[in-house]
Amino acid sequence: MGRDFDMLLATLAVRAGYLSPAQFDEAIASSGDSAESSFFEGVVERGWVSPQLKRELQQQAAAKMLEHDGDVWKT
């Protein structure tokens, strides 16, 4: 879904205590400026978040976006 959706996933992960703020910062910094790259996939590859937890966060994020007419920034 793109970088904005990844930001939402990472924000949810930090708020829930699954990802530290330092890990969040590192994931963003290491992803570069590409809007096409999935920095959250890097979080999974580093083992900070499991693939299962990523799916759960994706479901939570999708539900939050539905509450806000699909606008990731209003979540």
All heavy atoms as TSV, in Angstrom:
chain	resi	resn	atom	element	x	y	z
A	1	MET	N	N	0.806	-1.202	0.000
A	1	MET	CA	C	0.000	0.000	0.000
A	1	MET	C	C	0.844	1.259	0.000
A	1	MET	O	O	0.319	2.337	-0.123
A	1	MET	CB	C	-0.953	0.026	1.183
A	1	MET	CG	C	-2.111	-0.896	1.067
A	1	MET	SD	S	-3.331	-0.475	2.307
A	1	MET	CE	C	-4.769	-0.449	1.273
A	2	GLY	N	N	2.099	1.123	0.220
A	2	GLY	CA	C	2.966	2.281	0.125
A	2	GLY	C	C	3.525	2.744	1.451
A	2	GLY	O	O	3.237	2.209	2.518
A	3	ARG	N	N	4.326	3.771	1.302
A	3	ARG	CA	C	5.066	4.295	2.444
A	3	ARG	C	C	4.143	4.849	3.538
A	3	ARG	O	O	4.419	4.691	4.728
A	3	ARG	CB	C	6.037	5.358	1.964
A	3	ARG	CG	C	7.048	5.767	2.993
A	3	ARG	CD	C	8.158	6.585	2.345
A	3	ARG	NE	N	9.162	6.983	3.288
A	3	ARG	CZ	C	10.230	6.264	3.613
A	3	ARG	NH1	N	10.424	5.106	3.042
A	3	ARG	NH2	N	11.109	6.704	4.487
A	4	ASP	N	N	3.062	5.505	3.170
A	4	ASP	CA	C	2.141	6.040	4.174
A	4	ASP	C	C	1.545	4.922	5.025
A	4	ASP	O	O	1.436	5.045	6.240
A	4	ASP	CB	C	1.021	6.843	3.514
A	4	ASP	CG	C	1.505	8.145	2.910
A	4	ASP	OD1	O	2.646	8.558	3.196
A	4	ASP	OD2	O	0.728	8.747	2.153
A	5	PHE	N	N	1.190	3.823	4.372
A	5	PHE	CA	C	0.639	2.678	5.099
A	5	PHE	C	C	1.702	2.070	6.006
A	5	PHE	O	O	1.416	1.696	7.153
A	5	PHE	CB	C	0.086	1.641	4.117
A	5	PHE	CG	C	-0.748	0.579	4.774
A	5	PHE	CD1	C	-2.018	0.867	5.252
A	5	PHE	CD2	C	-0.273	-0.711	4.903
A	5	PHE	CE1	C	-2.797	-0.116	5.858
A	5	PHE	CE2	C	-1.042	-1.697	5.494
A	5	PHE	CZ	C	-2.304	-1.404	5.977
A	6	ASP	N	N	2.943	1.993	5.515
A	6	ASP	CA	C	4.048	1.509	6.350
A	6	ASP	C	C	4.214	2.387	7.585
A	6	ASP	O	O	4.480	1.885	8.684
A	6	ASP	CB	C	5.357	1.495	5.566
A	6	ASP	CG	C	5.548	0.256	4.728
A	6	ASP	OD1	O	4.670	-0.621	4.730
A	6	ASP	OD2	O	6.603	0.156	4.073
A	7	MET	N	N	4.087	3.700	7.398
A	7	MET	CA	C	4.200	4.616	8.544
A	7	MET	C	C	3.117	4.321	9.579
A	7	MET	O	O	3.377	4.343	10.779
A	7	MET	CB	C	4.096	6.069	8.069
A	7	MET	CG	C	5.282	6.547	7.272
A	7	MET	SD	S	6.753	6.742	8.275
A	7	MET	CE	C	6.317	8.178	9.214
A	8	LEU	N	N	1.916	4.041	9.090
A	8	LEU	CA	C	0.826	3.699	10.006
A	8	LEU	C	C	1.134	2.390	10.732
A	8	LEU	O	O	0.949	2.301	11.951
A	8	LEU	CB	C	-0.495	3.605	9.244
A	8	LEU	CG	C	-1.721	3.206	10.060
A	8	LEU	CD1	C	-1.934	4.126	11.256
A	8	LEU	CD2	C	-2.961	3.179	9.172
A	9	LEU	N	N	1.617	1.382	10.014
A	9	LEU	CA	C	1.976	0.109	10.652
A	9	LEU	C	C	3.025	0.328	11.734
A	9	LEU	O	O	2.910	-0.197	12.847
A	9	LEU	CB	C	2.513	-0.882	9.621
A	9	LEU	CG	C	1.563	-1.404	8.569
A	9	LEU	CD1	C	2.308	-2.359	7.630
A	9	LEU	CD2	C	0.366	-2.089	9.182
A	10	ALA	N	N	4.051	1.084	11.398
A	10	ALA	CA	C	5.132	1.326	12.350
A	10	ALA	C	C	4.632	2.117	13.556
A	10	ALA	O	O	5.018	1.831	14.694
A	10	ALA	CB	C	6.281	2.053	11.660
A	11	THR	N	N	3.775	3.082	13.319
A	11	THR	CA	C	3.219	3.863	14.421
A	11	THR	C	C	2.398	2.989	15.355
A	11	THR	O	O	2.518	3.078	16.589
A	11	THR	CB	C	2.362	5.024	13.878
A	11	THR	OG1	O	3.194	5.857	13.060
A	11	THR	CG2	C	1.751	5.841	14.994
A	12	LEU	N	N	1.575	2.120	14.772
A	12	LEU	CA	C	0.803	1.185	15.593
A	12	LEU	C	C	1.723	0.262	16.385
A	12	LEU	O	O	1.473	-0.029	17.557
A	12	LEU	CB	C	-0.145	0.367	14.715
A	12	LEU	CG	C	-1.300	1.121	14.074
A	12	LEU	CD1	C	-2.035	0.214	13.085
A	12	LEU	CD2	C	-2.258	1.658	15.120
A	13	ALA	N	N	2.796	-0.200	15.747
A	13	ALA	CA	C	3.745	-1.096	16.415
A	13	ALA	C	C	4.440	-0.392	17.582
A	13	ALA	O	O	4.625	-0.987	18.646
A	13	ALA	CB	C	4.770	-1.621	15.422
A	14	VAL	N	N	4.807	0.868	17.398
A	14	VAL	CA	C	5.448	1.623	18.477
A	14	VAL	C	C	4.459	1.849	19.617
A	14	VAL	O	O	4.780	1.631	20.786
A	14	VAL	CB	C	6.022	2.962	17.961
A	14	VAL	CG1	C	6.461	3.848	19.113
A	14	VAL	CG2	C	7.192	2.710	17.011
A	15	ARG	N	N	3.244	2.260	19.275
A	15	ARG	CA	C	2.235	2.527	20.310
A	15	ARG	C	C	1.923	1.289	21.140
A	15	ARG	O	O	1.647	1.383	22.332
A	15	ARG	CB	C	0.952	3.049	19.682
A	15	ARG	CG	C	1.056	4.467	19.200
A	15	ARG	CD	C	-0.241	4.936	18.623
A	15	ARG	NE	N	-0.126	6.295	18.115
A	15	ARG	CZ	C	-1.014	6.848	17.321
A	15	ARG	NH1	N	-2.097	6.183	16.939
A	15	ARG	NH2	N	-0.849	8.077	16.887
A	16	ALA	N	N	1.982	0.113	20.498
A	16	ALA	CA	C	1.682	-1.134	21.197
A	16	ALA	C	C	2.904	-1.716	21.904
A	16	ALA	O	O	2.792	-2.722	22.600
A	16	ALA	CB	C	1.117	-2.157	20.212
A	17	GLY	N	N	4.060	-1.091	21.708
A	17	GLY	CA	C	5.276	-1.565	22.359
A	17	GLY	C	C	5.995	-2.680	21.618
A	17	GLY	O	O	6.915	-3.293	22.167
A	18	TYR	N	N	5.613	-2.965	20.391
A	18	TYR	CA	C	6.264	-4.013	19.607
A	18	TYR	C	C	7.550	-3.521	18.943
A	18	TYR	O	O	8.405	-4.314	18.578
A	18	TYR	CB	C	5.341	-4.536	18.499
A	18	TYR	CG	C	4.066	-5.151	18.996
A	18	TYR	CD1	C	2.837	-4.699	18.535
A	18	TYR	CD2	C	4.080	-6.190	19.926
A	18	TYR	CE1	C	1.651	-5.265	18.979
A	18	TYR	CE2	C	2.902	-6.755	20.382
A	18	TYR	CZ	C	1.692	-6.286	19.901
A	18	TYR	OH	O	0.523	-6.844	20.345
A	19	LEU	N	N	7.652	-2.222	18.773
A	19	LEU	CA	C	8.780	-1.609	18.085
A	19	LEU	C	C	9.198	-0.394	18.907
A	19	LEU	O	O	8.336	0.370	19.357
A	19	LEU	CB	C	8.325	-1.170	16.686
A	19	LEU	CG	C	9.351	-0.740	15.654
A	19	LEU	CD1	C	10.229	-1.927	15.261
A	19	LEU	CD2	C	8.650	-0.202	14.412
A	20	SER	N	N	10.483	-0.225	19.117
A	20	SER	CA	C	10.937	0.927	19.888
A	20	SER	C	C	11.023	2.157	18.979
A	20	SER	O	O	11.152	2.027	17.760
A	20	SER	CB	C	12.309	0.654	20.503
A	20	SER	OG	O	13.315	0.695	19.499
A	21	PRO	N	N	10.974	3.333	19.573
A	21	PRO	CA	C	11.150	4.537	18.759
A	21	PRO	C	C	12.486	4.539	18.011
A	21	PRO	O	O	12.564	5.003	16.871
A	21	PRO	CB	C	11.072	5.678	19.775
A	21	PRO	CG	C	10.188	5.127	20.860
A	21	PRO	CD	C	10.585	3.663	20.940
A	22	ALA	N	N	13.532	4.008	18.630
A	22	ALA	CA	C	14.838	3.947	17.965
A	22	ALA	C	C	14.786	3.016	16.750
A	22	ALA	O	O	15.374	3.315	15.701
A	22	ALA	CB	C	15.909	3.474	18.945
A	23	GLN	N	N	14.097	1.890	16.878
A	23	GLN	CA	C	13.944	0.974	15.746
A	23	GLN	C	C	13.128	1.637	14.633
A	23	GLN	O	O	13.451	1.484	13.452
A	23	GLN	CB	C	13.276	-0.323	16.185
A	23	GLN	CG	C	14.157	-1.188	17.053
A	23	GLN	CD	C	13.403	-2.323	17.697
A	23	GLN	OE1	O	12.259	-2.166	18.140
A	23	GLN	NE2	N	14.046	-3.481	17.771
A	24	PHE	N	N	12.094	2.355	15.008
A	24	PHE	CA	C	11.278	3.101	14.049
A	24	PHE	C	C	12.171	4.056	13.256
A	24	PHE	O	O	12.150	4.070	12.024
A	24	PHE	CB	C	10.201	3.863	14.823
A	24	PHE	CG	C	9.299	4.720	13.984
A	24	PHE	CD1	C	8.115	4.212	13.490
A	24	PHE	CD2	C	9.610	6.042	13.720
A	24	PHE	CE1	C	7.246	5.008	12.733
A	24	PHE	CE2	C	8.767	6.849	12.974
A	24	PHE	CZ	C	7.584	6.319	12.480
A	25	ASP	N	N	12.971	4.843	13.965
A	25	ASP	CA	C	13.867	5.801	13.316
A	25	ASP	C	C	14.870	5.100	12.403
A	25	ASP	O	O	15.127	5.560	11.292
A	25	ASP	CB	C	14.614	6.632	14.357
A	25	ASP	CG	C	13.712	7.587	15.120
A	25	ASP	OD1	O	12.583	7.870	14.643
A	25	ASP	OD2	O	14.137	8.046	16.201
A	26	GLU	N	N	15.432	3.999	12.879
A	26	GLU	CA	C	16.412	3.263	12.077
A	26	GLU	C	C	15.779	2.703	10.810
A	26	GLU	O	O	16.377	2.742	9.734
A	26	GLU	CB	C	17.036	2.132	12.895
A	26	GLU	CG	C	18.126	1.391	12.143
A	26	GLU	CD	C	18.780	0.296	12.952
A	26	GLU	OE1	O	18.807	0.384	14.196
A	26	GLU	OE2	O	19.275	-0.666	12.330
A	27	ALA	N	N	14.582	2.175	10.922
A	27	ALA	CA	C	13.897	1.614	9.749
A	27	ALA	C	C	13.651	2.686	8.698
A	27	ALA	O	O	13.862	2.456	7.498
A	27	ALA	CB	C	12.578	0.973	10.171
A	28	ILE	N	N	13.220	3.856	9.135
A	28	ILE	CA	C	12.980	4.948	8.191
A	28	ILE	C	C	14.287	5.402	7.557
A	28	ILE	O	O	14.371	5.575	6.338
A	28	ILE	CB	C	12.266	6.121	8.889
A	28	ILE	CG1	C	10.854	5.704	9.277
A	28	ILE	CG2	C	12.230	7.357	7.988
A	28	ILE	CD1	C	10.132	6.697	10.130
A	29	ALA	N	N	15.312	5.582	8.379
A	29	ALA	CA	C	16.597	6.060	7.865
A	29	ALA	C	C	17.211	5.083	6.872
A	29	ALA	O	O	17.795	5.492	5.862
A	29	ALA	CB	C	17.556	6.311	9.023
A	30	SER	N	N	17.073	3.800	7.121
A	30	SER	CA	C	17.700	2.806	6.248
A	30	SER	C	C	16.913	2.556	4.973
A	30	SER	O	O	17.424	1.965	4.036
A	30	SER	CB	C	17.912	1.495	6.997
A	30	SER	OG	O	16.674	0.910	7.309
A	31	SER	N	N	15.674	3.035	4.922
A	31	SER	CA	C	14.854	2.778	3.737
A	31	SER	C	C	15.125	3.763	2.610
A	31	SER	O	O	14.710	3.529	1.479
A	31	SER	CB	C	13.369	2.812	4.099
A	31	SER	OG	O	12.969	4.127	4.405
A	32	GLY	N	N	15.781	4.864	2.895
A	32	GLY	CA	C	16.043	5.860	1.865
A	32	GLY	C	C	14.822	6.703	1.577
A	32	GLY	O	O	13.835	6.682	2.313
A	33	ASP	N	N	14.883	7.417	0.475
A	33	ASP	CA	C	13.815	8.348	0.119
A	33	ASP	C	C	12.786	7.768	-0.824
A	33	ASP	O	O	11.838	8.444	-1.190
A	33	ASP	CB	C	14.407	9.608	-0.521
A	33	ASP	CG	C	15.207	10.419	0.477
A	33	ASP	OD1	O	14.883	10.349	1.679
A	33	ASP	OD2	O	16.140	11.115	0.054
A	34	SER	N	N	12.957	6.543	-1.233
A	34	SER	CA	C	12.053	5.961	-2.224
A	34	SER	C	C	10.664	5.765	-1.660
A	34	SER	O	O	10.479	5.103	-0.642
A	34	SER	CB	C	12.593	4.613	-2.709
A	34	SER	OG	O	11.646	3.986	-3.540
A	35	ALA	N	N	9.692	6.335	-2.325
A	35	ALA	CA	C	8.296	6.159	-1.917
A	35	ALA	C	C	7.816	4.747	-2.230
A	35	ALA	O	O	6.803	4.302	-1.714
A	35	ALA	CB	C	7.411	7.186	-2.620
A	36	GLU	N	N	8.539	4.048	-3.068
A	36	GLU	CA	C	8.144	2.703	-3.473
A	36	GLU	C	C	8.671	1.619	-2.532
A	36	GLU	O	O	8.163	0.516	-2.520
A	36	GLU	CB	C	8.632	2.417	-4.899
A	36	GLU	CG	C	8.005	3.329	-5.942
A	36	GLU	CD	C	6.491	3.240	-5.967
A	36	GLU	OE1	O	5.956	2.118	-5.939
A	36	GLU	OE2	O	5.846	4.299	-6.001
A	37	SER	N	N	9.712	1.919	-1.774
A	37	SER	CA	C	10.289	0.888	-0.916
A	37	SER	C	C	9.452	0.720	0.345
A	37	SER	O	O	8.909	1.674	0.882
A	37	SER	CB	C	11.730	1.240	-0.547
A	37	SER	OG	O	11.766	2.379	0.268
A	38	SER	N	N	9.336	-0.520	0.798
A	38	SER	CA	C	8.586	-0.819	2.008
A	38	SER	C	C	9.552	-0.893	3.179
A	38	SER	O	O	10.245	-1.884	3.361
A	38	SER	CB	C	7.846	-2.152	1.861
A	38	SER	OG	O	7.281	-2.533	3.099
A	39	PHE	N	N	9.629	0.186	3.939
A	39	PHE	CA	C	10.550	0.141	5.069
A	39	PHE	C	C	10.038	-0.808	6.133
A	39	PHE	O	O	10.814	-1.366	6.900
A	39	PHE	CB	C	10.843	1.532	5.622
A	39	PHE	CG	C	9.771	2.153	6.462
A	39	PHE	CD1	C	9.638	1.824	7.789
A	39	PHE	CD2	C	8.911	3.084	5.916
A	39	PHE	CE1	C	8.648	2.404	8.568
A	39	PHE	CE2	C	7.933	3.675	6.687
A	39	PHE	CZ	C	7.795	3.332	8.015
A	40	PHE	N	N	8.743	-1.069	6.189
A	40	PHE	CA	C	8.236	-1.993	7.203
A	40	PHE	C	C	8.680	-3.417	6.905
A	40	PHE	O	O	8.863	-4.212	7.823
A	40	PHE	CB	C	6.717	-1.906	7.348
A	40	PHE	CG	C	6.257	-2.389	8.688
A	40	PHE	CD1	C	6.309	-1.558	9.790
A	40	PHE	CD2	C	5.817	-3.677	8.869
A	40	PHE	CE1	C	5.923	-2.007	11.052
A	40	PHE	CE2	C	5.424	-4.140	10.114
A	40	PHE	CZ	C	5.477	-3.301	11.208
A	41	GLU	N	N	8.896	-3.737	5.647
A	41	GLU	CA	C	9.435	-5.058	5.311
A	41	GLU	C	C	10.823	-5.223	5.922
A	41	GLU	O	O	11.191	-6.307	6.367
A	41	GLU	CB	C	9.469	-5.257	3.795
A	41	GLU	CG	C	9.676	-6.692	3.385
A	41	GLU	CD	C	8.628	-7.649	3.957
A	41	GLU	OE1	O	7.425	-7.309	3.973
A	41	GLU	OE2	O	9.021	-8.750	4.402
A	42	GLY	N	N	11.585	-4.136	5.973
A	42	GLY	CA	C	12.888	-4.163	6.637
A	42	GLY	C	C	12.762	-4.443	8.119
A	42	GLY	O	O	13.619	-5.103	8.717
A	43	VAL	N	N	11.704	-3.965	8.729
A	43	VAL	CA	C	11.442	-4.233	10.149
A	43	VAL	C	C	11.243	-5.734	10.351
A	43	VAL	O	O	11.785	-6.329	11.288
A	43	VAL	CB	C	10.194	-3.438	10.624
A	43	VAL	CG1	C	9.749	-3.885	11.999
A	43	VAL	CG2	C	10.479	-1.946	10.601
A	44	VAL	N	N	10.497	-6.351	9.441
A	44	VAL	CA	C	10.257	-7.796	9.522
A	44	VAL	C	C	11.561	-8.556	9.257
A	44	VAL	O	O	11.902	-9.496	9.977
A	44	VAL	CB	C	9.147	-8.223	8.532
A	44	VAL	CG1	C	8.988	-9.736	8.514
A	44	VAL	CG2	C	7.833	-7.551	8.885
A	45	GLU	N	N	12.303	-8.137	8.230
A	45	GLU	CA	C	13.565	-8.811	7.892
A	45	GLU	C	C	14.564	-8.759	9.041
A	45	GLU	O	O	15.343	-9.689	9.230
A	45	GLU	CB	C	14.168	-8.191	6.641
A	45	GLU	CG	C	13.398	-8.515	5.380
A	45	GLU	CD	C	13.861	-7.724	4.173
A	45	GLU	OE1	O	14.813	-6.913	4.279
A	45	GLU	OE2	O	13.245	-7.907	3.098
A	46	ARG	N	N	14.543	-7.685	9.811
A	46	ARG	CA	C	15.456	-7.566	10.962
A	46	ARG	C	C	14.987	-8.410	12.148
A	46	ARG	O	O	15.684	-8.535	13.134
A	46	ARG	CB	C	15.561	-6.104	11.389
A	46	ARG	CG	C	16.364	-5.245	10.444
A	46	ARG	CD	C	16.370	-3.804	10.952
A	46	ARG	NE	N	17.197	-2.958	10.152
A	46	ARG	CZ	C	16.787	-2.269	9.089
A	46	ARG	NH1	N	15.529	-2.362	8.688
A	46	ARG	NH2	N	17.621	-1.503	8.415
A	47	GLY	N	N	13.769	-8.927	12.067
A	47	GLY	CA	C	13.244	-9.747	13.154
A	47	GLY	C	C	12.626	-8.950	14.282
A	47	GLY	O	O	12.314	-9.504	15.337
A	48	TRP	N	N	12.439	-7.650	14.065
A	48	TRP	CA	C	11.848	-6.812	15.105
A	48	TRP	C	C	10.357	-7.079	15.244
A	48	TRP	O	O	9.781	-6.898	16.314
A	48	TRP	CB	C	12.075	-5.341	14.802
A	48	TRP	CG	C	13.517	-4.920	14.828
A	48	TRP	CD1	C	14.557	-5.570	15.448
A	48	TRP	CD2	C	14.084	-3.781	14.205
A	48	TRP	NE1	N	15.722	-4.886	15.243
A	48	TRP	CE2	C	15.466	-3.779	14.481
A	48	TRP	CE3	C	13.559	-2.750	13.436
A	48	TRP	CZ2	C	16.316	-2.783	14.020
A	48	TRP	CZ3	C	14.411	-1.759	12.980
A	48	TRP	CH2	C	15.777	-1.785	13.269
A	49	VAL	N	N	9.727	-7.455	14.142
A	49	VAL	CA	C	8.306	-7.777	14.108
A	49	VAL	C	C	8.161	-9.050	13.277
A	49	VAL	O	O	8.788	-9.173	12.228
A	49	VAL	CB	C	7.492	-6.620	13.472
A	49	VAL	CG1	C	6.077	-7.027	13.183
A	49	VAL	CG2	C	7.518	-5.391	14.364
A	50	SER	N	N	7.374	-9.994	13.746
A	50	SER	CA	C	7.176	-11.250	13.019
A	50	SER	C	C	6.220	-11.029	11.840
A	50	SER	O	O	5.425	-10.083	11.835
A	50	SER	CB	C	6.583	-12.311	13.945
A	50	SER	OG	O	5.237	-11.975	14.264
A	51	PRO	N	N	6.281	-11.916	10.840
A	51	PRO	CA	C	5.320	-11.818	9.736
A	51	PRO	C	C	3.869	-11.891	10.233
A	51	PRO	O	O	3.000	-11.188	9.713
A	51	PRO	CB	C	5.669	-13.012	8.851
A	51	PRO	CG	C	7.120	-13.253	9.109
A	51	PRO	CD	C	7.287	-12.949	10.583
A	52	GLN	N	N	3.613	-12.712	11.241
A	52	GLN	CA	C	2.267	-12.815	11.809
A	52	GLN	C	C	1.829	-11.493	12.430
A	52	GLN	O	O	0.715	-11.030	12.211
A	52	GLN	CB	C	2.198	-13.940	12.854
A	52	GLN	CG	C	0.872	-14.024	13.580
A	52	GLN	CD	C	-0.305	-14.325	12.667
A	52	GLN	OE1	O	-0.165	-15.029	11.683
A	52	GLN	NE2	N	-1.458	-13.765	12.986
A	53	LEU	N	N	2.712	-10.882	13.192
A	53	LEU	CA	C	2.378	-9.594	13.810
A	53	LEU	C	C	2.176	-8.532	12.732
A	53	LEU	O	O	1.287	-7.688	12.846
A	53	LEU	CB	C	3.457	-9.157	14.793
A	53	LEU	CG	C	3.195	-7.850	15.528
A	53	LEU	CD1	C	1.850	-7.859	16.247
A	53	LEU	CD2	C	4.317	-7.550	16.499
A	54	LYS	N	N	2.963	-8.585	11.674
A	54	LYS	CA	C	2.773	-7.641	10.572
A	54	LYS	C	C	1.363	-7.774	9.995
A	54	LYS	O	O	0.681	-6.767	9.763
A	54	LYS	CB	C	3.805	-7.857	9.471
A	54	LYS	CG	C	3.618	-6.911	8.303
A	54	LYS	CD	C	4.579	-7.205	7.176
A	54	LYS	CE	C	4.283	-6.301	5.979
A	54	LYS	NZ	N	5.095	-6.632	4.818
A	55	ARG	N	N	0.910	-9.006	9.803
A	55	ARG	CA	C	-0.448	-9.219	9.278
A	55	ARG	C	C	-1.495	-8.656	10.235
A	55	ARG	O	O	-2.473	-8.034	9.816
A	55	ARG	CB	C	-0.690	-10.701	9.005
A	55	ARG	CG	C	0.038	-11.208	7.762
A	55	ARG	CD	C	-0.372	-12.617	7.388
A	55	ARG	NE	N	0.079	-13.630	8.343
A	55	ARG	CZ	C	1.289	-14.164	8.359
A	55	ARG	NH1	N	2.187	-13.806	7.472
A	55	ARG	NH2	N	1.604	-15.074	9.257
A	56	GLU	N	N	-1.284	-8.865	11.529
A	56	GLU	CA	C	-2.223	-8.332	12.520
A	56	GLU	C	C	-2.246	-6.798	12.493
A	56	GLU	O	O	-3.320	-6.184	12.553
A	56	GLU	CB	C	-1.857	-8.825	13.921
A	56	GLU	CG	C	-2.085	-10.317	14.102
A	56	GLU	CD	C	-1.545	-10.842	15.416
A	56	GLU	OE1	O	-1.321	-10.036	16.355
A	56	GLU	OE2	O	-1.343	-12.066	15.516
A	57	LEU	N	N	-1.074	-6.195	12.383
A	57	LEU	CA	C	-0.991	-4.742	12.301
A	57	LEU	C	C	-1.646	-4.228	11.022
A	57	LEU	O	O	-2.304	-3.182	11.027
A	57	LEU	CB	C	0.467	-4.281	12.387
A	57	LEU	CG	C	1.138	-4.461	13.749
A	57	LEU	CD1	C	2.643	-4.252	13.635
A	57	LEU	CD2	C	0.536	-3.521	14.785
A	58	GLN	N	N	-1.477	-4.974	9.923
A	58	GLN	CA	C	-2.118	-4.590	8.671
A	58	GLN	C	C	-3.640	-4.598	8.818
A	58	GLN	O	O	-4.320	-3.704	8.307
A	58	GLN	CB	C	-1.691	-5.522	7.530
A	58	GLN	CG	C	-0.277	-5.282	7.060
A	58	GLN	CD	C	0.203	-6.341	6.077
A	58	GLN	OE1	O	-0.101	-7.532	6.222
A	58	GLN	NE2	N	0.961	-5.917	5.086
A	59	GLN	N	N	-4.150	-5.592	9.515
A	59	GLN	CA	C	-5.600	-5.664	9.736
A	59	GLN	C	C	-6.070	-4.491	10.595
A	59	GLN	O	O	-7.100	-3.879	10.324
A	59	GLN	CB	C	-5.977	-6.999	10.379
A	59	GLN	CG	C	-5.808	-8.177	9.450
A	59	GLN	CD	C	-5.999	-9.513	10.154
A	59	GLN	OE1	O	-6.021	-9.595	11.388
A	59	GLN	NE2	N	-6.120	-10.569	9.373
A	60	GLN	N	N	-5.318	-4.183	11.643
A	60	GLN	CA	C	-5.666	-3.050	12.508
A	60	GLN	C	C	-5.628	-1.743	11.721
A	60	GLN	O	O	-6.511	-0.896	11.860
A	60	GLN	CB	C	-4.695	-2.952	13.676
A	60	GLN	CG	C	-4.832	-4.041	14.699
A	60	GLN	CD	C	-3.762	-3.934	15.777
A	60	GLN	OE1	O	-3.196	-2.862	16.020
A	60	GLN	NE2	N	-3.470	-5.041	16.420
A	61	ALA	N	N	-4.584	-1.595	10.911
A	61	ALA	CA	C	-4.430	-0.372	10.121
A	61	ALA	C	C	-5.565	-0.229	9.115
A	61	ALA	O	O	-6.113	0.866	8.939
A	61	ALA	CB	C	-3.082	-0.370	9.413
A	62	ALA	N	N	-5.925	-1.328	8.461
A	62	ALA	CA	C	-7.017	-1.283	7.485
A	62	ALA	C	C	-8.327	-0.893	8.161
A	62	ALA	O	O	-9.094	-0.090	7.622
A	62	ALA	CB	C	-7.148	-2.628	6.781
A	63	ALA	N	N	-8.565	-1.421	9.347
A	63	ALA	CA	C	-9.788	-1.083	10.086
A	63	ALA	C	C	-9.790	0.400	10.467
A	63	ALA	O	O	-10.817	1.080	10.341
A	63	ALA	CB	C	-9.913	-1.952	11.332
A	64	LYS	N	N	-8.645	0.915	10.912
A	64	LYS	CA	C	-8.559	2.326	11.265
A	64	LYS	C	C	-8.775	3.214	10.043
A	64	LYS	O	O	-9.421	4.252	10.123
A	64	LYS	CB	C	-7.216	2.640	11.914
A	64	LYS	CG	C	-7.103	2.086	13.321
A	64	LYS	CD	C	-5.879	2.606	14.009
A	64	LYS	CE	C	-5.835	2.162	15.441
A	64	LYS	NZ	N	-6.879	2.727	16.281
A	65	MET	N	N	-8.231	2.788	8.902
A	65	MET	CA	C	-8.409	3.577	7.690
A	65	MET	C	C	-9.878	3.609	7.268
A	65	MET	O	O	-10.364	4.641	6.811
A	65	MET	CB	C	-7.527	3.036	6.569
A	65	MET	CG	C	-6.063	3.383	6.762
A	65	MET	SD	S	-5.012	2.719	5.466
A	65	MET	CE	C	-5.693	3.534	4.022
A	66	LEU	N	N	-10.583	2.500	7.437
A	66	LEU	CA	C	-12.005	2.469	7.108
A	66	LEU	C	C	-12.789	3.472	7.953
A	66	LEU	O	O	-13.726	4.102	7.470
A	66	LEU	CB	C	-12.583	1.073	7.300
A	66	LEU	CG	C	-12.277	0.056	6.214
A	66	LEU	CD1	C	-12.816	-1.316	6.603
A	66	LEU	CD2	C	-12.843	0.501	4.877
A	67	GLU	N	N	-12.385	3.618	9.206
A	67	GLU	CA	C	-13.037	4.573	10.102
A	67	GLU	C	C	-12.853	6.009	9.618
A	67	GLU	O	O	-13.620	6.891	9.982
A	67	GLU	CB	C	-12.459	4.461	11.515
A	67	GLU	CG	C	-12.770	3.164	12.221
A	67	GLU	CD	C	-12.031	3.033	13.544
A	67	GLU	OE1	O	-11.417	4.024	14.016
A	67	GLU	OE2	O	-12.048	1.931	14.108
A	68	HIS	N	N	-11.801	6.228	8.821
A	68	HIS	CA	C	-11.451	7.577	8.373
A	68	HIS	C	C	-11.517	7.698	6.840
A	68	HIS	O	O	-10.711	8.411	6.239
A	68	HIS	CB	C	-10.071	7.954	8.888
A	68	HIS	CG	C	-9.992	7.981	10.380
A	68	HIS	ND1	N	-10.476	9.029	11.124
A	68	HIS	CD2	C	-9.531	7.071	11.279
A	68	HIS	CE1	C	-10.305	8.767	12.412
A	68	HIS	NE2	N	-9.738	7.583	12.539
A	69	ASP	N	N	-12.462	6.981	6.250
A	69	ASP	CA	C	-12.696	7.050	4.798
A	69	ASP	C	C	-11.436	6.778	3.982
A	69	ASP	O	O	-11.223	7.392	2.941
A	69	ASP	CB	C	-13.285	8.412	4.420
A	69	ASP	CG	C	-14.637	8.638	5.070
A	69	ASP	OD1	O	-15.427	7.673	5.147
A	69	ASP	OD2	O	-14.887	9.773	5.510
A	70	GLY	N	N	-10.593	5.878	4.464
A	70	GLY	CA	C	-9.407	5.471	3.718
A	70	GLY	C	C	-8.237	6.429	3.802
A	70	GLY	O	O	-7.220	6.225	3.147
A	71	ASP	N	N	-8.348	7.462	4.607
A	71	ASP	CA	C	-7.280	8.458	4.729
A	71	ASP	C	C	-6.300	8.040	5.832
A	71	ASP	O	O	-6.601	8.124	7.012
A	71	ASP	CB	C	-7.862	9.829	5.051
A	71	ASP	CG	C	-6.832	10.938	4.997
A	71	ASP	OD1	O	-5.628	10.662	5.083
A	71	ASP	OD2	O	-7.252	12.104	4.851
A	72	VAL	N	N	-5.131	7.568	5.407
A	72	VAL	CA	C	-4.145	7.067	6.353
A	72	VAL	C	C	-3.696	8.153	7.327
A	72	VAL	O	O	-3.381	7.884	8.479
A	72	VAL	CB	C	-2.946	6.434	5.612
A	72	VAL	CG1	C	-2.109	7.472	4.915
A	72	VAL	CG2	C	-2.091	5.609	6.559
A	73	TRP	N	N	-3.678	9.405	6.909
A	73	TRP	CA	C	-3.191	10.482	7.762
A	73	TRP	C	C	-4.196	10.940	8.810
A	73	TRP	O	O	-3.844	11.646	9.751
A	73	TRP	CB	C	-2.711	11.662	6.904
A	73	TRP	CG	C	-1.458	11.267	6.195
A	73	TRP	CD1	C	-1.332	10.973	4.874
A	73	TRP	CD2	C	-0.168	11.072	6.762
A	73	TRP	NE1	N	-0.054	10.605	4.591
A	73	TRP	CE2	C	0.692	10.648	5.726
A	73	TRP	CE3	C	0.347	11.185	8.053
A	73	TRP	CZ2	C	2.035	10.365	5.933
A	73	TRP	CZ3	C	1.695	10.888	8.252
A	73	TRP	CH2	C	2.516	10.501	7.213
A	74	LYS	N	N	-5.436	10.540	8.674
A	74	LYS	CA	C	-6.436	10.888	9.690
A	74	LYS	C	C	-6.543	9.830	10.779
A	74	LYS	O	O	-7.261	10.017	11.742
A	74	LYS	CB	C	-7.810	11.069	9.033
A	74	LYS	CG	C	-7.910	12.322	8.219
A	74	LYS	CD	C	-9.304	12.483	7.670
A	74	LYS	CE	C	-9.421	13.748	6.847
A	74	LYS	NZ	N	-10.765	13.891	6.279
A	75	THR	N	N	-5.819	8.727	10.603
A	75	THR	CA	C	-5.924	7.648	11.581
A	75	THR	C	C	-5.189	8.011	12.799
A	75	THR	O	O	-4.406	7.959	13.359
A	75	THR	CB	C	-5.447	6.308	10.994
A	75	THR	OG1	O	-4.142	6.463	10.495
A	75	THR	CG2	C	-6.380	5.857	9.919
